[in-house]
Amino acid sequence: MADRSTGQRSWSLSPYQVNISFESATRAGEAANWFGPLTPMTPIAPPESMGRQWDYPSGYNLSTLARPYEPVTFTTLRGLADGYDLLRIVIETRKDQAAGQTWTIAARDKAGSAVDAERVAAVKAFFARPDGNHCFADWLRLLLEEVFVTDAAALYMSRDRAGRLKALLPIDGATIKPIIDAWGRTPQPYMEAGQLVYPVAYQQILKGCPAIDYSMRDLIYRPRNLRVNRVYGYGPVEQIVTTVNIALRRQMFLLDYFSEGNIPDSLIGVPENWTPDQIASYQKYWDAYFDGDLARRRRAKFVPGGVAKTFIQTKEPELKSPFDEWLARIVCFAFSISPQALTQTMNRSTVETQKELAEEEGLAPILSWAKGLIDDILASEFDAADLEFIWTPGRESDPLTQETILSNYTSKGILTINEARAALGRPPLPEESANAPMALTAGGYVPLPE
């Protein structure tokens, strides 16, 4: 303890005892400042900056480039998707699977009151050709190409003179530059003088210049994989940029095997008295003899005895290896496509399990994304929040599986007999009972109460 008369400290206290001396009491809180956290610096941003989404570069909206400040450009992404044939095949396969699904428009509340059939029919007619030109499957393929490659799906909402939606026109998302507000988000509509104002939310960059301004009422910009520190999506092609680069070089290596080089690969000795110029001259002659003639490269050629004095056949390059399968697996995994067609054969049960798992994990999120997009359009443009877009089960290719599915549906009253016959492409039965849902019981089929 400290002595008040001398001011000297007394260290008789053990380290576990609390020092409550007069000296420490007069300097309360000083121990907390000894190598402590200290008081934080006073913020310099105004309070209105609270809630800023990300630390964007100053003057972000002044850029005249689409996808500024990003390490990979849209041009690079399109080049990778078109240049690597395996990646293109996987993209087209996934587009085929999504476009092959069937769909309908139905009431969201299945137990509620019936909706206007004419209104449902009008909505179905619109989405049968959303852009007025392509059918729904082709329109969806255009949209999914942008989702998979650039993750910048964009739809221009063409309107008539009354402001009603006339067509949903897909446009190149690589030309669209999202605008951000002070908080780093897309500018939202706001009320001013009793009117709803739509600020500029997107710019279309054409010929290197900001050509057109779009508001949220003019353009639907729908990246699928958003991140909090970016305004652009992060599609599957961008996720495997390094893998695709490696695969492209692997393809070039294989292409060179058939189009370039001196085949068969070998080392041929020359007489010891040959000069470097003589060796180079004969090498040029040899390469020119085989250049451009694939068949000639696989034929033997007689050479002077001194040249062929020593001949060493090198090992032929391996044209397919586990490394190629590994590249294929990564590309397929990015799109949740089963790689079984590109790898060594496995037993049938494993192949079917992997195929079903890939379809469930990969196709379902894509269909869910498309459903969410169309549901938002139904609510905002058609004032039809009570309706929803539904993917319906397609016709099963296996007849036995199709029979089992339809039998279960009809026996539980989910489908009528005529509905099941329609799914098989057969004409309806004239009996009234064929149009009524019935449940199968021990005593036979029983009509369900309405």
Helices and strands as residue ranges (DSSP letters): H 22-26, G 31-33, G 47-49, G 60-62, H 74-83, H 85-99, E 102-107, H 117-128, H 136-149, E 154-159, E 165-171, G 173-175, E 176-178, E 190-192, E 195-197, E 202-206, E 209-214, E 219-221, H 236-239, H 241-259, E 266-268, H 276-290, H 294-297, G 307-309, E 311-313, H 322-334, G 339-342, H 348-358, I 359-363, H 364-381, E 387-392, H 399-411, H 417-423, G 432-435, E 438-441, E 444-447
